[in-house]
Amino acid sequence: TRLEGDRKTYQHTVQTFRATSGTVTNQGTVLLEQLDDQHIEAVLNTDRKFIEDAWTTAGLWKNMQGLFRHFTTVSARILNFSNQIKNLVDASYLHFHEKFGFARLSPPPLNLEKHTLSMTTLQETARQFCSDPVNMAKYKDVVIRRFYDTLVGQARQIFELTRLDAETWLKSALNPLNLQIKEHESVLAKRIENFKKIRDNISSVEDRMKILNNQRVTLQKQDEVLARIGANLDGEAAAAARAAAVQKMTKAA
């Protein structure tokens, strides 16, 4: 009964894990969609036309700094969403610990804050770029090309590193929990195997006991027959002894 209860608990554990894994996968897909190449390029080229068509230097600097504020906003939004997924994973580990008695484990660490911090630092670099007298003295086309080749190029790298870290984490986020479930499955399978062996041994003993009991009944019957034969033989011997004694007495008389 206890083994059957453990088996049902394990099945419930597997179902819960599959549901959790499905939710994390779906949320992870949404996260990575915000970091795929097409989406990153769209973010990087936000307001590019306004930057290239700026009529004044002040307007150019304003649009450039506005672009990096947009980068920082996108990075912060991605960080917030990734933390929501991380909180879901953390809650799942705690749930399996409290409800199913699993060891208290922690998922692999996720640190996208460093990328958001890098983007914030790059935003300050962009502000300094826009206030650099050297850039103010250059032709607009040269400044814009340098702006996209250097600063926007660095922003692209930050987004790509964010995606790489997010992909790596999503692939391993539930691995420790999954490993625990597989170990639990192995232990349960071993217990079931041992139980079957015990059950088979009990059945074998019961069959042997039936055979021995039948043999005991047969031997009892044979013993009864032998007892009757012995009694009969004893009776015949006594009768013969008495007849011999009478005959001896008769001859003596």
KELO-238482 format. One line per 8 residues: number of its first residue (from 1); their letters; for each residue x, y, z of N, C-alpha, C. Coordinates in steps of 0.001 Angstrom, whole numbers, plus 500000, padded with zeros to 6 digits. Each point is the difference from the previous one (the first is absolute). Layout:
BEGIN
NUM> a> X:Y:Z:X:Y:Z:X:Y:Z; ...
! end
This chain:
BEGIN
1> trlegdrk> 500825:498799:500000:499175:501201:500000:500863:501257:500000; 501052:499982:500818:500904:501145:500050:500707:500185:498652; 500400:498910:499385:500675:500074:498710:499064:500544:498929; 498760:499587:500038:499019:500503:499037:499772:501491:500205; 499973:500434:501259:499864:501425:500289:501179:500793:499473; 501204:499452:500162:501196:500675:499488:499986:500063:498475; 499486:498962:499385:499930:499986:498538:499051:501078:499490; 498861:500155:500643:499045:501032:499596:500574:501395:500241
9> tyqhtvqt> 500722:500158:501104:500644:501294:500277:501020:500326:498925; 500752:498982:499583:501001:500207:498947:499326:500415:498692; 498905:499359:499663:499284:500361:498779:499525:501447:500061; 499509:500400:501156:499582:501393:500185:501191:500945:499863; 501147:499571:500522:501220:500800:499893:500380:500213:498536; 499954:498926:499222:500362:500092:498585:499042:500932:499263; 498706:499876:500276:499022:500868:499346:500237:501462:500351; 500292:500259:501274:500266:501371:500423:501255:500540:499333
17> fratsgtv> 501026:499166:499912:501245:500439:499372:499786:500309:498520; 499241:499164:499334:499746:500241:498573:499246:501311:499799; 499030:500268:500876:499260:501260:499900:500925:501185:500244; 500852:499870:501013:500958:501072:500303:500960:500209:498847; 500524:498910:499466:500944:500083:498888:499353:500655:498789; 498737:499661:499756:499295:500595:498871:499823:501499:500165; 499666:500413:501224:499831:501433:500263:501310:500750:499829; 501073:499446:500555:501311:500651:499879:500434:500067:498535
25> tnqgtvll> 499752:498933:499252:500360:499982:498581:499243:501076:499229; 498703:500108:500269:499190:501004:499299:500460:501413:500335; 500238:500248:501288:500458:501329:500402:501396:500283:499441; 500835:498967:499967:501340:500169:499440:499959:500316:498516; 499056:499399:499295:499854:500283:498573:499647:501468:499772; 499103:500507:500826:499623:501412:499899:501209:500894:500269; 500786:499625:501015:501195:500787:500335:500990:500018:498841; 500268:498834:499432:500999:499915:498933:499524:500669:498710
33> eqlddqhi> 498685:500037:499820:499479:500709:498825:500351:501482:500058; 500092:500536:501210:500365:501406:500155:501492:500225:499769; 500750:498910:499878:501447:500106:499832:500495:499343:498719; 499072:499602:499112:500471:499400:498756:500576:501087:499091; 500709:499561:498973:500722:500948:499131:499081:501049:499392; 498850:499556:499550:499082:500930:499345:499513:501075:500969; 499664:499574:501216:499495:500962:500978:501109:500944:500450; 501218:499461:500183:501125:500849:500409:500278:501063:498938
41> eavlntdr> 499990:499589:498734:500246:500962:498927:498928:501081:499971; 498772:499594:500274:498916:500990:500020:500216:501010:501118; 500457:499509:501156:500262:500902:501131:501165:500929:499676; 501049:499449:499439:501200:500796:499706:499733:501083:498957; 499064:499746:499134:499715:500955:498931:498793:500883:500301; 499553:499968:501245:498910:500892:500400:500409:501457:499763; 499130:500742:499364:500218:501441:499755:501271:500285:499191; 500484:499036:499252:501220:500262:499212:499756:501080:498957
49> kfiedawt> 498835:499986:499430:499694:501020:498989:500010:501397:500614; 499471:500102:501236:499989:501308:500655:501436:500476:500270; 500884:499045:500348:501402:500356:500258:500673:500450:498710; 499786:499249:498940:500661:500332:498741:499439:501271:499369; 498736:500322:500266:499359:501162:499385:499992:501225:500911; 500709:499900:501146:499998:501136:500929:500542:501252:499309; 499311:501119:500179:500403:501236:499333:501021:500774:500813; 499968:499817:501295:500897:500752:500873:500867:499059:500806
57> taglwknm> 501114:500521:500470:500896:499198:500843:499305:499630:501302; 499264:500950:500580:499279:499734:501243:498978:498885:499808; 499321:500024:498867:499029:498938:499712:500679:498660:499817; 501186:500013:499375:500757:498763:499806:500389:499389:501337; 500570:500838:500884:500414:499482:501311:498783:499502:500794; 498914:500711:499914:498790:499615:500727:499490:498639:499531; 499971:499798:498697:499518:498724:499463:500944:498850:500346; 501297:500275:499972:500962:498952:500356:499846:499577:501454
65> qglfrhft> 499904:500969:500898:499827:499672:501415:498639:499353:500257; 499003:500437:499234:498676:499365:500128:500048:498540:499597; 500814:499675:498991:500137:498605:499583:500574:499155:501133; 500994:500517:500698:500600:499219:501083:499101:499926:501227; 499167:500987:500191:498986:499871:501061:499040:498869:499660; 499704:499881:498712:499142:498898:499547:500685:498658:500221; 501317:499930:499696:500740:498763:500237:499926:499605:501484; 500213:500968:500863:499989:499729:501442:498620:499542:500452
73> tvsariln> 498950:500596:499445:498636:499607:500344:499720:498564:499571; 500424:499663:498791:499809:498630:499496:500772:499017:500861; 501240:500337:500343:500822:499120:500827:499361:499789:501367; 499467:501063:500584:499346:499888:501308:498735:499149:499905; 499266:500135:498900:498782:499199:499823:500338:498522:499877; 501061:499701:499266:500446:498614:499857:500448:499450:501351; 500715:500802:500755:500446:499582:501325:498803:499709:500905; 499002:500853:499969:498821:499812:500842:499268:498707:499626
81> fsnqiknl> 499865:499754:498708:499304:498789:499566:500802:498752:500364; 501322:500063:499839:500833:498850:500358:499927:499719:501500; 499901:501038:500803:499870:499802:501448:498667:499352:500355; 498972:500302:499239:498706:499339:500226:500117:498500:499745; 500700:499639:498943:500210:498574:499703:500851:499361:501091; 501028:500706:500428:500871:499482:501061:499205:499793:501284; 499109:500926:500331:499170:499841:501196:499090:498781:499878; 499493:499753:498801:499176:498811:499759:500809:498734:500243
89> vdasylhf> 501216:499978:499498:500870:498825:500184:500328:499816:501485; 500345:501091:500685:500302:499924:501434:498803:499447:500777; 498806:500476:499662:498791:499531:500678:499758:498517:499724; 500349:499540:498810:499827:498581:499658:500921:499124:500843; 501241:500420:500163:500932:499241:500844:499480:499922:501430; 499488:501110:500507:499472:500018:501364:498763:499115:500106; 499164:500018:498976:498781:499180:499998:500349:498512:500047; 500954:499576:499209:500380:498590:499991:500657:499600:501326
97> hekfgfar> 500661:500935:500622:500611:499720:501309:498925:499840:501071; 499033:500905:500027:498994:499996:501069:498921:498942:499769; 499559:499809:498766:498880:499095:499736:500437:498555:499808; 501150:499800:499360:500428:498641:499663:501219:499541:500791; 500504:500862:500874:501104:499591:500856:501345:499921:499307; 500154:500677:498866:501281:499987:499309:501022:500809:500809; 501264:499711:499764:501061:500763:500648:499901:501465:499575; 500368:500879:500912:499921:501432:499708:501149:500387:499079
105> lsppplnl> 499688:500193:498739:501003:500364:499006:499742:501412:499488; 500990:500550:499334:499862:501305:499378:500268:499853:498509; 499237:500707:499172:500243:499923:498555:501295:500695:499637; 500502:499775:498798:501203:500712:499558:499776:501513:500074; 501019:500757:500320:499833:501455:500127:499768:500657:498641; 499217:501057:500016:499754:500798:498799:500368:501440:500321; 500917:500550:499228:500452:501374:500267:499971:500809:498715; 498833:500591:499713:499900:500903:498861:500144:501454:500430
113> ekhtlsmt> 500092:500205:501325:500165:501371:500496:501279:500637:499456; 501030:499183:499838:501278:500545:499529:499858:500598:498611; 499134:499416:499174:499804:500534:498655:499210:501313:500033; 499021:500056:500888:499255:501250:500150:500914:501104:500523; 500884:499635:500924:500965:500974:500515:500954:500455:498893; 500426:499063:499159:500879:500359:498882:499293:500957:499039; 498706:499761:499783:499254:500873:499106:499844:501384:500606; 499804:500061:501313:499892:501297:500675:501324:500761:499899
121> tlqetarq> 501102:499280:500172:501321:500621:499866:500220:500494:498572; 499543:499190:499040:500151:500395:498595:499148:501228:499678; 498870:500117:500659:499170:501195:499812:500757:501259:500424; 500734:499919:501102:500810:501130:500445:501125:500279:499003; 500560:498940:499435:501034:500180:498979:499427:500709:498775; 498777:499657:499644:499344:500667:498871:499776:501480:500296; 499664:500310:501231:499815:501408:500382:501313:500763:499853; 501096:499365:500427:501305:500638:499863:500391:500147:498531
129> fcsdpvnm> 499621:499004:499200:500265:500057:498558:499329:501218:499379; 498782:500235:500444:499238:501106:499424:500519:501367:500452; 500713:500035:501092:500521:501280:500501:501486:500181:499706; 500570:499046:499264:501420:500077:499669:500217:501069:498918; 500810:501000:500267:500237:501064:499012:500546:499474:498681; 500763:498933:500050:500568:499429:498775:498881:499561:499062; 498981:499344:500569:498880:499544:499182:499178:501175:499481; 499919:501046:500788:499235:501171:499574:500625:500669:498785
137> akykdvvi> 501316:499831:499852:500690:500654:498899:500019:499170:498725; 499536:498754:500060:500047:499117:498838:498691:500082:499218; 500069:499494:498762:498797:499933:499189:498995:499027:500612; 498742:500338:499790:498934:499197:500607:500071:498541:499543; 500230:499758:498724:500027:498617:499498:501118:499196:500665; 501145:500650:500219:501118:499314:500650:499662:499680:501443; 499387:500944:500681:499631:499801:501398:498955:498884:500135; 499025:500009:499111:498947:498974:500064:500592:498613:499738
145> rrfydtlv> 500880:499917:499005:500621:498701:499697:500824:499509:501193; 500750:500884:500596:500785:499623:501173:499091:499607:501162; 498923:500723:500163:499028:499708:501068:499457:498576:499873; 499622:499612:498798:499421:498651:499795:501075:498912:500003; 501179:500323:499498:501055:498985:499963:500548:499693:501393; 500023:500967:500871:500589:499807:501324:498933:499792:501068; 499281:501038:500337:499059:499926:501132:498840:499055:499732; 499366:500132:498862:498865:499113:499685:500503:498571:499818
153> gqarqife> 501213:499861:499454:500586:498665:499880:500223:499358:501357; 500433:500784:500976:500168:499476:501360:498651:499627:500620; 498983:500782:499711:498656:499677:500497:499529:498665:499425; 500320:499777:498719:499634:498713:499386:500677:498845:500738; 501256:500151:500329:500725:498958:500723:499363:499728:501363; 499579:501058:500664:499358:499820:501321:498715:499203:499861; 499186:500324:499001:498761:499261:499787:500290:498537:499635; 501024:499789:499187:500340:498626:499608:500508:499190:501189
161> ltrldaet> 500796:500627:500861:500464:499311:501212:498836:499704:500934; 499050:500913:500063:498800:499775:500808:499249:498776:499498; 499860:499918:498685:499311:498845:499411:500752:498708:500291; 501327:500024:499847:500798:498798:500243:499851:499519:501436; 500082:500916:500956:499859:499616:501408:498592:499487:500289; 499004:500641:499400:498614:499570:500218:499773:498605:499427; 500515:499731:498799:499854:498680:499374:500659:498917:500854; 501211:500285:500438:500740:499021:500806:499256:499697:501292
169> wlksalnp> 499496:501025:500645:499299:499794:501259:498696:499230:499806; 499242:500346:498978:498722:499330:499761:500188:498508:499750; 501122:499636:499360:500259:498589:499726:500339:499216:501269; 500514:500680:501009:500467:499300:501201:499189:500330:501252; 499022:500889:499890:499298:500501:501185:499363:498882:500829; 499450:498985:499338:499287:498936:500707:500802:498696:500067; 501248:500026:499547:500794:498768:499974:500176:499362:501384; 500375:500763:501045:500143:499367:501326:498700:499347:500474
177> lnlqikeh> 498879:500654:499725:498709:499446:500402:499678:498748:499193; 500279:500053:498727:499766:498849:499133:500862:498820:500430; 501246:500284:500385:500898:498939:500465:499468:499356:501272; 499473:500810:500901:499418:499461:501228:498831:499075:499698; 499162:500395:499056:498845:499177:499638:500460:498671:499409; 501023:500043:499162:500514:498757:499406:500603:499085:501079; 500700:500591:500970:500552:499203:501096:498872:499391:500822; 498950:500792:500231:498843:499496:500744:499338:498862:499229
185> esvlakri> 499918:500145:498683:499430:498952:499159:500822:498720:500110; 501327:500141:500003:500888:498836:500092:499812:499281:501330; 499918:500769:501081:499800:499406:501324:498658:499291:500070; 498966:500641:499465:498668:499401:500023:499967:498719:499172; 500653:500022:498834:500051:498802:499149:500703:498851:500720; 501062:500317:500739:500719:498976:500752:499119:499422:501100; 499256:500873:500670:499094:499520:501049:498928:499088:499414; 499463:500378:498847:498975:499171:499351:500578:498647:499601
193> enfkkird> 501233:500018:499480:500655:498744:499626:500197:499107:501216; 500466:500587:501095:500195:499223:501226:498686:499454:500524; 498959:500834:499907:498681:499552:500456:499518:498801:499186; 500217:500050:498677:499585:498888:499144:500762:498722:500366; 501296:500153:500294:500782:498829:500401:499455:499412:501296; 499693:500881:500966:499439:499520:501269:498667:499319:499768; 499173:500620:499153:498690:499411:499703:500158:498637:499342; 500942:499910:499043:500234:498715:499330:500524:498961:500996
201> nissvedr> 500877:500419:500909:500516:499077:501012:498888:499516:500915; 499109:500935:500374:498870:499613:500854:499122:498992:499277; 499749:500243:498712:499188:499060:499221:500677:498644:499922; 501320:500011:499832:500749:498745:499927:499922:499247:501328; 500129:500725:501098:499914:499375:501324:498607:499426:500222; 498987:500750:499580:498624:499518:500172:499784:498722:499193; 500532:499986:498765:499868:498786:499184:500730:498833:500663; 501184:500250:500540:500766:498951:500659:499272:499493:501239
209> mkilnnqr> 499367:500938:500719:499250:499602:501194:498817:499109:499627; 499363:500287:498878:498884:499167:499555:500494:498592:499679; 501148:499921:499324:500562:498689:499657:500345:499217:501268; 500666:500690:500942:500373:499336:501248:498775:499559:500790; 498956:500829:499979:498775:499645:500722:499354:498763:499379; 499986:499937:498660:499461:498809:499329:500821:498762:500348; 501322:500194:500032:500862:498875:500382:499732:499577:501442; 499768:501010:500871:499712:499676:501400:498715:499186:500119
217> vtlqkqde> 498974:500397:499234:498727:499267:500043:500204:498572:499495; 500777:499875:498917:500258:498668:499442:500742:499120:501006; 501003:500586:500661:500767:499238:500986:499123:499603:501190; 499097:500901:500407:499102:499665:501103:499123:498802:499635; 499500:499985:498776:499164:498888:499561:500801:498702:499964; 501241:500119:499488:500849:498802:499969:500309:499517:501413; 500200:500949:500922:500274:499630:501391:498814:499276:500611; 498806:500468:499658:498786:499341:500529:499882:498573:499467
225> vlarigan> 500309:499824:498710:499934:498666:499413:501005:499077:500667; 501226:500517:500171:501034:499200:500635:499623:499667:501444; 499356:500955:500664:499584:499745:501384:498974:498867:500040; 499057:500022:499070:498989:498926:499971:500647:498652:499685; 500930:500038:499029:500683:498745:499665:500760:499476:501213; 500682:500945:500698:500747:499602:501184:499081:499431:501066; 498843:500622:500158:499045:499511:501011:499515:498610:499637; 499717:499810:498714:499540:498692:499562:501063:498920:500229
233> ldgeaaaa> 501234:500364:499670:501081:499035:500196:500195:499680:501466; 499895:500996:500849:500128:499759:501438:498888:499073:500495; 498786:500204:499470:498873:499162:500415:500178:498560:499576; 500463:499794:498784:500218:498651:499495:501104:499307:500793; 501051:500694:500357:501110:499404:500760:499531:499580:501386; 499161:500824:500612:499497:499674:501339:499109:498770:499943; 499165:499937:498971:499097:498853:499861:500801:498721:499794; 501027:500050:499209:500841:498831:499744:500702:499571:501266
241> araaavqk> 500427:500970:500810:500676:499668:501259:499041:499312:500945; 498783:500490:500037:499020:499373:500890:499684:498583:499535; 499860:499791:498732:499691:498656:499458:501138:499037:500303; 501218:500493:499887:501154:499133:500276:500034:499631:501479; 499639:500906:500855:499997:499725:501443:498940:498981:500349; 498830:500092:499402:498908:499052:500272:500402:498618:499534; 500605:499930:498869:500406:498718:499445:501055:499341:500884; 500878:500777:500535:501066:499495:500857:499409:499454:501292
249> mtkaa> 499014:500721:500528:499343:499584:501226:499243:498681:499768; 499380:499866:498847:499216:498818:499699:500898:498763:499932; 501153:500141:499402:500942:498897:499907:500502:499615:501375; 500189:500930:500849:500514:499712:501345:498964:499247:500811; 498730:500311:499816:498952:499301:500725:499890:498571:499494
! end
